[in-house]
């Protein structure tokens, strides 16, 4: 069975791996570059139980376990390790010194108050998302999968079923097709009755910190001098870098992921927070200043499953901040759905794309005029 996957992010690469492991022929079509968007510019934070009590609980728990299993099964390195995670408070102007931390973290400034341990090495971990995506694609290719550069521009169909993807003017024939292009999955609404997917923009900075920071992640509520409360997240990595994100916006999504750039003033604001949070970050060399878009949906849940109205067409997007965490279990369950007709590892019913209205440009224009 041949499956064409549109999108070379963490979800697409994970799906290619699990399909290939079952003996299917997986072809990943990517126009800009593997892990070029959020899959290469996100934090890569993993949590066992942070989705408990929501429809994501089973998916997240299965995926957290898969991350550990894959690290043992595949001979590659994508920076997987367990972490201890803390929540804290900081302010640009008011000093919080004297309130005490209560936790054994010695690399934050005196003005940061750590009030809670959010996770232990049993419940929180990390990967480098770009390295994870590349490693999954390499593992899939070792099993026969292919990565093809090109832009998907349409879907071929016959008798109400998908028969391939149009790529650079030719049809790449397939027994099933999957749209996994993050927020750019909305472009497929011209070919399929796709539910609406939005892009939420996030900004991040990568510092060179060497061995100075241990495996401790921070989630900080930070009051800026303007009074705005932001939520910087700090993730030291085993490769000697530290990733920090924390400012989001709803700027329009560009047509090409390569055209994503930072909002004016966003990265200087984030850098100022970093300097206030830790003297190590204040002294560290900055390796990257960047931005990316996370895919989100109207109800906050991903779209995973069949596209309504077209047989053998599937979608997997809208994972928001949990895209890297849930990529393995999404790939595993979607591979089961495609090959067996039903997922066994995780129930995908809560993420059925049919639950949301499809994107309809004409309807949206009409609503805007009323």
C-alpha positions as CSV (number, residue, x, y, z in Angstrom):
1,X,0.0,0.0,0.0
2,X,1.4,3.4,-0.9
3,X,0.5,6.4,1.2
4,X,1.5,10.0,0.3
5,X,2.0,12.3,3.2
6,X,1.9,16.1,2.6
7,X,4.1,17.7,5.2
8,X,7.6,17.0,6.5
9,X,7.1,17.9,10.2
10,X,7.1,15.8,13.3
11,X,3.7,14.3,12.6
12,X,4.4,13.5,9.0
13,X,7.7,11.9,9.8
14,X,6.3,9.9,12.7
15,X,3.4,8.7,10.5
16,X,5.9,7.7,7.8
17,X,7.9,5.7,10.4
18,X,4.9,3.8,11.7
19,X,3.6,3.1,8.2
20,X,7.0,1.9,7.1
21,X,7.3,-0.3,10.1
22,X,4.1,-2.1,9.0
23,X,5.5,-2.6,5.5
24,X,3.6,0.1,3.8
25,X,5.2,2.5,1.2
26,X,5.3,6.0,2.7
27,X,6.2,9.0,0.6
28,X,6.6,12.4,2.4
29,X,6.2,15.5,0.2
30,X,7.8,18.6,1.6
31,X,8.2,21.9,-0.2
32,X,10.3,24.0,2.2
33,X,12.4,21.6,4.2
34,X,12.2,18.9,6.9
35,X,11.1,20.4,10.2
36,X,11.3,23.8,8.7
37,X,8.4,25.3,10.7
38,X,7.2,24.6,14.3
39,X,8.6,21.1,14.2
40,X,12.1,22.6,14.1
41,X,11.5,25.8,16.2
42,X,9.4,24.6,19.2
43,X,10.5,23.7,22.7
44,X,10.2,19.9,22.4
45,X,8.7,19.7,25.9
46,X,7.0,16.4,26.9
47,X,4.6,15.8,29.7
48,X,2.9,12.6,30.9
49,X,-0.1,14.0,32.7
50,X,-0.6,17.6,31.8
51,X,-3.5,16.7,29.4
52,X,-5.2,14.5,32.0
53,X,-8.9,15.2,32.3
54,X,-9.2,16.3,28.7
55,X,-9.9,14.4,25.4
56,X,-6.1,14.5,24.9
57,X,-5.3,12.3,27.9
58,X,-5.0,8.9,26.3
59,X,-3.1,10.3,23.3
60,X,-0.6,12.2,25.5
61,X,0.0,9.3,27.8
62,X,0.6,6.9,25.0
63,X,2.8,9.3,23.2
64,X,4.9,10.1,26.3
65,X,5.6,6.3,26.6
66,X,6.4,6.1,22.9
67,X,9.0,8.8,23.1
68,X,10.9,6.7,25.7
69,X,10.4,3.5,23.7
70,X,11.6,5.1,20.4
71,X,14.7,6.5,22.1
72,X,15.7,2.9,23.0
73,X,14.6,1.3,19.7
74,X,16.2,3.6,17.2
75,X,19.9,4.1,17.0
76,X,19.9,7.9,16.7
77,X,20.2,10.9,19.0
78,X,17.5,13.6,19.2
79,X,18.2,15.0,22.6
80,X,15.7,12.9,24.6
81,X,16.1,13.1,28.4
82,X,13.9,13.4,31.5
83,X,13.6,16.7,33.3
84,X,12.4,18.3,36.5
85,X,10.0,21.2,35.8
86,X,9.2,24.2,37.9
87,X,6.6,27.0,37.9
88,X,7.6,30.5,39.0
89,X,7.0,34.3,39.1
90,X,9.1,37.2,38.0
91,X,8.7,40.9,37.3
92,X,10.5,43.5,35.2
93,X,10.2,46.1,37.9
94,X,9.1,44.8,41.3
95,X,11.8,42.8,43.1
96,X,10.6,39.5,44.4
97,X,13.9,38.8,46.3
98,X,13.4,37.7,49.9
99,X,10.3,35.6,49.0
100,X,12.6,32.5,48.6
101,X,12.4,29.8,46.0
102,X,11.8,26.7,48.0
103,X,13.3,24.6,45.3
104,X,16.9,23.6,44.6
105,X,17.5,25.7,41.4
106,X,20.6,27.8,41.6
107,X,20.7,29.3,38.1
108,X,17.8,31.8,38.3
109,X,18.1,35.3,39.5
110,X,17.2,36.3,43.0
111,X,14.1,38.0,41.7
112,X,12.6,34.8,40.4
113,X,10.3,32.9,42.8
114,X,9.8,29.3,42.1
115,X,6.5,28.3,43.8
116,X,5.8,24.9,42.5
117,X,7.4,21.7,41.1
118,X,5.2,21.0,38.1
119,X,6.8,17.8,37.0
120,X,9.5,15.3,38.0
121,X,11.8,13.1,35.8
122,X,9.0,10.5,36.0
123,X,6.4,12.9,34.3
124,X,8.3,15.5,32.2
125,X,11.0,15.1,29.5
126,X,12.2,16.8,26.3
127,X,13.5,16.2,22.8
128,X,15.1,18.5,20.3
129,X,12.1,18.7,17.9
130,X,14.1,19.3,14.7
131,X,16.5,16.4,15.5
132,X,13.5,14.2,16.5
133,X,11.8,14.9,13.1
134,X,14.9,14.2,11.2
135,X,15.6,11.0,13.1
136,X,12.1,9.7,12.5
137,X,12.4,10.4,8.8
138,X,15.8,8.6,8.7
139,X,14.3,5.6,10.5
140,X,11.4,5.6,8.1
141,X,13.7,5.8,5.1
142,X,15.7,2.9,6.4
143,X,12.5,0.9,6.2
144,X,11.8,2.0,2.7
145,X,10.0,5.4,3.0
146,X,10.9,8.3,0.7
147,X,11.2,12.0,1.2
148,X,10.4,14.0,-1.9
149,X,11.0,17.7,-2.3
150,X,8.0,19.5,-4.0
151,X,4.9,21.4,-3.5
152,X,1.5,19.7,-3.2
153,X,-1.0,21.6,-5.3
154,X,-4.0,19.4,-5.5
155,X,-5.6,16.0,-5.1
156,X,-6.4,13.4,-7.7
157,X,-9.6,11.4,-7.2
158,X,-11.7,8.8,-8.9
159,X,-15.2,7.6,-7.9
160,X,-15.1,9.7,-4.8
161,X,-11.8,8.4,-3.5
162,X,-8.3,10.0,-3.4
163,X,-5.9,8.4,-5.9
164,X,-2.9,10.7,-5.5
165,X,-1.4,14.1,-4.9
166,X,-0.5,16.6,-7.6
167,X,3.1,17.6,-7.0
168,X,4.8,20.1,-9.2
169,X,2.6,19.4,-12.2
170,X,2.4,15.7,-12.0
171,X,0.3,13.2,-10.1
172,X,2.0,11.1,-7.4
173,X,-0.3,8.1,-7.3
174,X,-1.3,6.7,-3.9
175,X,-3.7,4.3,-2.2
176,X,-4.3,6.9,0.5
177,X,-3.2,10.6,1.1
178,X,-2.6,12.4,4.3
179,X,-2.6,16.2,4.8
180,X,-0.2,17.0,7.7
181,X,1.1,20.5,6.8
182,X,0.5,22.2,10.2
183,X,-1.3,25.5,9.8
184,X,-0.7,25.4,6.1
185,X,-3.1,22.4,5.9
186,X,-5.7,25.1,5.3
187,X,-4.3,25.4,1.8
188,X,-5.8,21.9,1.1
189,X,-9.3,23.3,1.7
190,X,-9.2,24.2,-2.1
191,X,-9.1,20.5,-2.8
192,X,-10.9,18.9,0.2
193,X,-13.7,19.8,2.6
194,X,-11.1,20.7,5.3
195,X,-12.0,22.0,8.7
196,X,-10.6,25.4,9.6
197,X,-7.0,25.4,10.9
198,X,-5.5,28.6,12.2
199,X,-1.8,29.6,12.8
200,X,-0.8,31.0,16.2
201,X,2.6,32.7,16.0
202,X,5.2,32.1,18.6
203,X,8.7,33.6,19.2
204,X,11.8,32.0,20.6
205,X,15.5,32.5,21.3
206,X,18.2,29.8,21.5
207,X,21.2,30.5,23.8
208,X,24.5,28.8,24.0
209,X,24.8,27.9,27.7
210,X,27.2,24.9,27.6
211,X,27.1,22.8,30.7
212,X,25.9,25.6,33.1
213,X,22.3,24.6,33.1
214,X,21.0,21.2,34.3
215,X,17.9,19.3,33.1
216,X,15.4,21.8,34.7
217,X,12.6,23.4,32.8
218,X,10.9,26.6,33.9
219,X,7.4,28.0,33.3
220,X,7.4,31.6,34.5
221,X,4.6,34.1,34.8
222,X,6.4,37.4,34.0
223,X,5.0,40.9,34.4
224,X,6.7,43.2,31.9
225,X,7.3,46.9,32.6
226,X,4.2,47.7,30.5
227,X,2.0,45.6,32.8
228,X,1.6,42.8,30.2
229,X,1.9,39.4,31.8
230,X,3.8,37.0,29.5
231,X,4.7,33.3,30.1
232,X,8.3,32.6,29.1
233,X,9.2,28.9,29.1
234,X,12.9,27.9,29.5
235,X,14.3,24.5,28.3
236,X,18.0,23.8,28.7
237,X,19.0,21.0,26.3
238,X,21.6,18.3,26.5
239,X,23.5,19.8,23.5
240,X,24.6,22.8,25.5
241,X,21.9,25.2,24.2
242,X,18.9,26.6,26.0
243,X,15.6,27.3,24.2
244,X,13.2,30.1,25.5
245,X,9.8,31.0,24.1
246,X,7.1,33.2,25.5
247,X,5.4,35.7,23.2
248,X,2.6,34.8,20.8
249,X,0.5,36.8,18.3
250,X,-2.2,36.2,15.7
251,X,-0.5,37.8,12.8
252,X,-1.6,36.5,9.4
253,X,0.0,33.2,8.2
254,X,2.3,33.7,5.1
255,X,1.8,31.4,2.2
256,X,5.3,29.9,2.5
257,X,6.8,28.8,5.8
258,X,10.1,30.2,4.6
259,X,8.6,33.7,4.8
260,X,7.9,33.6,8.6
261,X,9.7,36.4,10.5
262,X,9.4,37.9,14.0
263,X,7.0,40.6,15.0
264,X,8.5,44.0,15.6
265,X,9.7,44.2,19.2
266,X,8.8,40.7,20.2
267,X,12.3,39.2,20.4
268,X,13.8,42.2,22.3
269,X,11.0,41.8,24.8
270,X,11.7,38.1,25.2
271,X,15.5,38.7,25.5
272,X,14.9,41.3,28.3
273,X,12.8,38.7,30.2
274,X,15.6,36.1,29.8
275,X,18.2,38.5,31.2
276,X,16.0,39.2,34.2
277,X,15.2,35.5,34.8
278,X,18.8,34.2,34.8
279,X,22.3,35.6,34.9
280,X,23.4,32.7,32.8
281,X,21.1,33.7,30.0
282,X,22.1,37.3,30.4
283,X,25.7,36.4,29.7
284,X,25.1,33.7,27.0
285,X,25.6,34.1,23.3
286,X,22.4,34.0,21.3
287,X,22.5,31.4,18.5
288,X,19.0,32.0,17.0
289,X,16.2,34.5,17.1
290,X,13.2,33.0,15.4
291,X,9.4,32.6,15.0
292,X,7.0,29.9,13.9
293,X,3.3,29.2,13.7
294,X,1.6,26.5,15.6
295,X,-1.6,24.9,14.1
296,X,-4.7,25.4,16.2
297,X,-8.4,24.6,15.7
298,X,-11.7,26.2,16.9
299,X,-12.1,23.8,19.8
300,X,-8.5,23.4,20.7
301,X,-8.3,19.7,19.7
302,X,-6.3,18.3,16.7
303,X,-7.9,17.0,13.5
304,X,-6.9,13.4,13.1
305,X,-8.8,11.1,10.8
306,X,-10.7,10.8,7.5
307,X,-11.5,13.9,5.5
308,X,-15.3,14.0,5.1
309,X,-16.5,13.3,1.6
310,X,-13.4,11.8,0.1
311,X,-12.5,8.2,0.7
312,X,-8.8,7.4,1.5
313,X,-8.0,11.0,2.3
314,X,-6.9,11.8,5.9
315,X,-5.7,14.8,7.8
316,X,-3.5,15.2,10.9
317,X,-3.0,18.8,12.1
318,X,-4.1,21.2,14.8
319,X,-2.0,19.9,17.7
320,X,-1.2,23.4,19.0
321,X,1.5,23.3,21.7
322,X,1.4,19.5,22.0
323,X,2.5,18.7,18.5
324,X,5.9,17.3,19.4
325,X,4.6,15.4,22.5
326,X,1.7,13.8,20.5
327,X,3.5,13.2,17.2
328,X,4.5,9.5,17.9
329,X,1.0,8.4,19.1
330,X,-0.6,10.3,16.3
331,X,1.5,8.6,13.8
332,X,1.0,5.2,15.3
333,X,-2.8,5.5,15.6
334,X,-3.3,7.1,12.2
335,X,-1.1,4.3,10.6
336,X,-3.4,1.8,12.2
337,X,-6.5,3.6,10.9
338,X,-5.2,3.7,7.4
339,X,-3.9,0.2,7.2
340,X,-6.4,-1.7,9.4
341,X,-9.5,0.5,9.2
342,X,-9.5,1.3,12.9
343,X,-6.9,2.6,15.5
344,X,-6.0,0.1,18.2
345,X,-3.5,2.1,20.3
346,X,-5.6,5.2,20.9
347,X,-9.2,6.1,20.3
348,X,-9.2,8.9,17.7
349,X,-12.9,9.6,17.9
350,X,-12.5,12.9,19.9
351,X,-10.3,14.2,17.0
352,X,-12.6,13.3,14.1
353,X,-12.3,16.1,11.5
354,X,-16.1,15.7,10.8
355,X,-16.9,17.4,14.2
356,X,-16.1,20.8,12.8
357,X,-17.5,22.7,9.8
358,X,-15.3,22.6,6.7
359,X,-13.6,25.8,5.6
360,X,-15.8,27.7,3.2
361,X,-14.3,30.9,1.8
362,X,-17.7,32.0,0.4
363,X,-19.4,31.6,3.7
364,X,-16.7,33.4,5.6
365,X,-16.9,36.4,3.2
366,X,-20.8,36.4,3.5
367,X,-20.5,36.4,7.3
368,X,-17.9,39.2,7.3
369,X,-20.4,41.4,5.3
370,X,-23.3,40.9,7.7
